Amino acid sequence: MGQPITVVERASSSNPALLRFETNRPLSGMGHERYPEPPSELLQRPVDELARRLFAAGGVERVHINGSVVTVTLAGGQTGAGLADVVRGLFLHYGDQSDDDATTPAPDETAEPAPDDA
C-alpha cells in the first residue's frame, strides 16, 4: 500500500468544463503531459496510469498533467464528481501486486535446495 495524495479541487470560474486538482506531490516531471484520449497500455508511468483512470471514470474529454497539477476537461454536462478520489487513490494501489500474490503458488518447502555451483 502506498501513501494517500492530498488533493485540492478547484473549478474554473470562467469555464465550467475545467477542473483543476492540486496535489501535495509532483506527479510528472517538469514537462507537460497531455492526453486527448486514454494512453496506450504500453505507457506505464504513474501519469499514464492516472490519465487512464480518469478517462475510465467517465465524462472526461482531455487530461493535462504538469508537476503537481492535474487539469481535466469535462465532457458536456459532466460535473467531475468522484474524479478527486481517482487522483487521491493513485498511489494507494498503483503497482499493487496483491492480486498477483494470490495467484502465485507458494514455493514447495519440501523441495530439496538446488546444489551450489561453487
PEFENVEN-V636008 format. One record per helix or strand. SS is the DSSP state (2 for helix, 1 for strand). FROM is the first residue (numbers start at 1). LEN is the number of residues. If there is no record, write none. Layout:
BEGIN
SS,FROM,LEN
SS,FROM,LEN
END
This chain:
BEGIN
1,7,5
1,18,6
1,32,4
2,46,12
1,60,7
1,69,6
2,83,6
2,90,4
2,98,6
END
